[in-house]
Amino acid sequence: MKKSSIALLVGSLFLTVGVAQAKEGGDQYPNGAENWCAGALPPPGAYFINYFGYYGGKLQDGNGNEAKLDANGNGGRVDAVFDALRVVQITNTKILGANWGWHALLPVVYQSIDMPNVGGSAGKFGIGDITIDPFVLAWHHSPELHTALGIDIYLPTGAYDKNDPRTSIGANYYSVEPLYAITWLGKSGWEVSGKFMYNMKSKNDDTKYQSGDEFHMDYLVGKHIGDWSVGVSGYYLEQITNDKVDGATVPAVPGVFSEGRKGQVLAFGPSVKYTAKGGTMFIGQWQHETMVENRFAGDKLWFKMIMPF
């Protein structure tokens, strides 16, 4: 089978900031990245955020079982180390009572993907797809309730090879993602936070493939105890519309993908946060994926730092 045919059949398996998806394109947003105070943006000022971690997982088919990519029943696997650098600016400018801000995120990724039907394992190091958001609004309704709105834009800056899905760490398409985040901080120290997003993708001009729209969310339930905080965080993703090629729904591949290749995943795990005296926050967490269809299923280990300039 020609490499181009394999790439279209299996799709471009790629990893951006630690999240891989078994289809054409993948998660440009690092699912599970936002947890503590997701809707409570900081006071006006400039902030640096660093996300460092590891993701490893096995390819799952449309029924939630391990995919079979060759006649011997072997499946696909991804392993990746990622480091994402993010700058956030919150201004004193008020719009509808909210503080206006912006942010930009640059991911750097090393990934290794093993696909027995395409020649085994291959790795790639480089910059992933950059995220920008020039329009962030942050409200602080009360000491307990905080919300935020934004529109993230993902740019196809990552390396991409339509003939070898193992060496693509970019999606090769643009996407737009409206988002809403909310945080409730109880007087007793309890916190409930959520970030809700809807991702819409453009067509990949090299393959004429268009991945479907996705709803996804990050969540956290935790308790603040002095400088420390402990809780459970994770994410949920469900693809709403089918993947298409030239406007037609992508057909099923028995043992690999279901028709339309709609992906889904639920992840959960422990999260610990420490706030230093200068205001710098350190977050460590593990997220285990379950209920996975048409994408990789695995585990993600994170270390996150939030530092005011």
C-alpha positions in Angstrom: 0.0 0.0 0.0 1.3 3.4 -0.9 2.4 5.7 2.0 -0.2 8.3 0.9 -3.0 5.7 1.1 -1.9 4.6 4.5 -1.8 8.2 5.8 -5.4 8.7 4.6 -6.6 5.4 5.9 -5.1 5.7 9.4 -4.9 9.4 9.5 -2.2 11.6 10.8 -1.4 10.4 14.3 0.2 13.4 16.0 0.8 14.8 19.4 0.6 18.5 20.4 1.4 19.3 24.0 1.0 15.7 25.1 -2.3 14.7 23.6 -2.5 12.3 20.6 -5.6 11.4 18.6 -6.0 8.4 16.3 -7.3 10.2 13.2 -6.5 12.9 10.7 -5.4 15.8 12.9 -5.7 15.7 16.7 -5.9 17.7 19.9 -4.3 21.1 19.4 -5.5 22.0 22.9 -3.7 20.2 25.8 -6.8 18.6 27.5 -6.6 18.7 31.2 -4.2 21.7 31.3 -6.5 24.1 33.2 -7.8 23.1 36.6 -7.1 25.2 39.8 -8.9 28.6 39.4 -9.6 27.9 35.7 -12.3 30.6 35.7 -10.5 33.0 38.2 -8.0 34.8 36.1 -5.3 36.6 38.0 -5.2 40.4 38.7 -3.9 42.8 36.0 -0.3 42.0 35.1 1.9 39.7 33.1 2.3 36.0 33.8 4.4 33.1 32.6 3.0 29.5 32.6 5.1 26.4 31.9 3.5 23.0 31.2 5.9 20.1 31.3 5.0 16.4 31.1 4.7 13.0 29.5 2.0 11.2 27.7 1.8 7.5 26.7 -1.0 5.5 25.3 -2.3 2.8 23.0 -4.6 3.2 20.0 -8.3 2.3 20.6 -10.9 1.4 18.0 -14.5 2.7 17.7 -15.7 0.1 20.3 -13.2 1.1 22.9 -10.9 -1.9 22.3 -7.2 -1.9 21.4 -7.0 -1.3 17.6 -5.5 -4.0 15.3 -3.3 -2.4 12.7 -1.8 -5.5 11.0 -2.6 -9.1 10.3 -0.9 -10.2 13.6 -3.2 -8.0 15.7 -0.6 -5.5 16.7 -1.8 -2.0 17.6 -0.4 1.5 17.7 1.4 3.3 20.5 2.4 6.9 21.2 5.0 8.2 23.8 5.8 11.9 24.1 7.5 14.4 26.3 6.2 18.0 26.0 7.0 21.5 27.3 4.6 24.3 26.5 5.4 28.0 27.2 2.6 30.4 27.7 2.4 34.1 28.3 -0.7 35.8 29.7 -1.4 39.5 30.0 -4.4 40.8 32.0 -5.0 44.6 31.5 -6.8 47.2 33.5 -9.0 47.9 30.4 -12.7 47.2 31.2 -15.2 45.7 28.7 -18.7 44.9 30.0 -17.3 45.0 33.5 -14.6 42.5 32.8 -10.8 42.9 32.6 -9.6 42.4 29.0 -6.5 40.3 28.4 -4.7 38.0 25.9 -2.4 35.0 25.8 -0.2 33.0 23.5 1.2 29.4 23.9 4.2 27.8 22.2 4.4 24.0 22.5 7.7 22.0 22.1 7.2 18.3 21.7 9.2 15.1 21.2 7.0 12.2 20.2 7.5 8.6 19.2 4.7 6.7 17.4 4.8 3.0 16.7 2.6 1.8 13.8 3.4 -1.7 12.7 1.5 -1.3 9.4 3.7 1.8 8.4 7.1 0.4 9.2 7.2 0.4 13.0 8.4 3.3 15.3 9.5 6.8 14.3 10.1 9.9 16.3 10.0 13.7 15.8 11.1 16.7 17.8 9.9 20.2 17.1 7.4 23.0 17.7 3.7 22.1 17.7 0.7 24.3 16.7 0.8 27.7 18.4 -2.2 29.0 20.2 -3.2 32.7 20.4 -6.2 34.4 22.0 -6.4 38.2 21.6 -9.7 38.5 23.4 -10.0 37.2 26.9 -12.6 38.7 29.4 -12.3 38.0 33.1 -15.1 38.8 35.6 -14.8 38.7 39.4 -18.5 38.7 40.4 -17.7 38.1 44.1 -15.0 36.6 46.3 -16.6 33.2 45.6 -17.6 33.4 41.9 -15.3 34.1 38.9 -15.9 33.6 35.2 -14.0 34.1 31.9 -14.7 34.1 28.2 -12.3 33.8 25.3 -11.7 32.7 21.7 -8.6 30.5 21.2 -7.1 30.3 17.7 -4.8 27.5 16.7 -2.3 28.0 14.0 -0.8 25.2 11.8 2.9 25.8 12.8 3.9 22.3 13.7 5.8 19.9 11.5 3.5 17.9 9.2 4.1 15.1 6.6 1.0 13.7 4.9 3.0 10.7 3.8 4.2 9.6 7.2 1.7 10.1 10.1 4.4 9.1 12.6 6.4 12.3 12.1 3.6 14.9 12.2 3.4 17.0 15.3 1.1 19.6 13.7 -2.4 19.4 12.4 -1.9 21.3 9.1 -5.2 23.1 9.7 -6.6 26.1 11.6 -9.2 25.8 14.3 -11.2 28.2 16.3 -12.4 27.5 19.9 -14.8 29.6 21.9 -14.5 29.0 25.6 -16.1 29.7 29.0 -14.6 29.1 32.4 -16.0 29.3 35.8 -14.6 28.9 39.4 -16.4 28.8 42.7 -14.2 29.3 45.7 -16.1 28.5 48.9 -15.3 30.2 52.2 -14.4 26.9 53.7 -11.6 26.3 51.2 -13.4 24.1 48.7 -13.1 24.8 45.0 -15.1 23.7 41.9 -13.7 24.8 38.5 -14.6 24.0 34.9 -13.5 25.2 31.5 -15.9 24.4 28.6 -14.8 24.6 24.9 -16.1 23.9 21.5 -13.5 23.3 18.7 -14.2 23.9 15.0 -11.6 22.9 12.4 -10.8 24.0 8.9 -10.1 21.5 6.1 -6.6 20.0 5.7 -5.8 21.2 2.2 -3.1 18.5 1.6 -5.5 15.6 2.2 -9.0 17.2 1.7 -9.8 15.8 5.2 -11.9 17.7 7.7 -12.0 16.5 11.3 -15.3 16.9 13.1 -16.3 19.5 15.7 -15.6 18.6 19.4 -17.0 19.6 22.7 -14.5 19.2 25.6 -14.0 20.4 29.1 -11.4 20.5 31.9 -12.6 20.1 35.5 -11.4 20.2 39.1 -12.9 19.6 42.6 -10.5 20.3 45.4 -9.7 21.7 48.8 -7.3 24.6 49.7 -5.4 24.0 53.0 -3.1 26.9 53.6 -0.4 27.1 50.9 -1.3 23.6 49.7 -4.3 22.4 47.7 -5.4 18.8 46.9 -8.1 17.6 44.6 -9.3 15.6 41.6 -8.9 17.0 38.1 -9.4 15.7 34.5 -11.1 16.2 31.2 -13.9 15.0 29.0 -14.1 15.2 25.2 -16.8 14.1 22.8 -16.7 14.6 19.0 -20.0 16.0 17.8 -19.8 15.8 14.0 -18.2 13.2 11.7 -14.8 13.4 10.1 -15.1 13.9 6.3 -13.1 13.7 3.1 -14.2 15.8 0.2 -17.5 16.3 2.0 -18.3 12.6 2.5 -18.3 10.9 5.9 -15.2 8.8 6.4 -16.1 5.1 6.3 -15.4 2.6 9.0 -12.1 0.5 9.1 -13.0 -2.8 10.9 -10.8 -3.3 14.0 -9.5 0.3 13.8 -12.1 3.0 13.4 -15.9 3.4 13.4 -17.7 5.3 10.7 -17.0 9.1 11.0 -14.2 8.4 13.5 -15.9 10.2 16.4 -13.6 10.3 19.3 -14.3 10.4 23.0 -12.4 10.2 26.2 -12.9 10.8 30.0 -9.8 11.4 32.2 -9.4 11.8 35.9 -6.7 11.7 38.6 -5.1 13.4 41.6 -3.8 17.0 41.5 -1.7 18.8 44.1 -0.9 22.6 44.2 1.6 24.6 46.3 1.6 28.4 46.3 4.9 30.0 47.3 5.1 33.3 49.2 5.9 35.3 46.0 2.8 34.1 44.4 4.3 31.4 42.1 2.2 28.3 41.9 3.4 24.7 41.4 1.0 22.0 40.3 1.6 18.3 39.9 -1.0 15.9 38.5 -1.7 12.5 36.9 -4.6 11.9 34.6 -5.8 8.5 33.5 -7.9 8.1 30.4 -10.9 5.8 30.2 -14.1 5.4 28.0 -11.9 6.0 25.0 -13.0 5.5 21.4 -11.2 6.3 18.0 -8.1 7.7 19.7 -5.2 6.9 22.0 -5.9 5.9 25.6 -3.2 6.3 28.2 -1.9 8.3 31.1 -0.6 11.8 31.3 1.8 13.2 33.9 2.0 17.0 34.3 4.1 19.5 36.1 2.8 23.1 35.8 4.3 26.4 37.0 2.5 29.8 37.1 4.7 32.7 37.8 3.9 36.5 37.8 6.4 38.7 36.1 
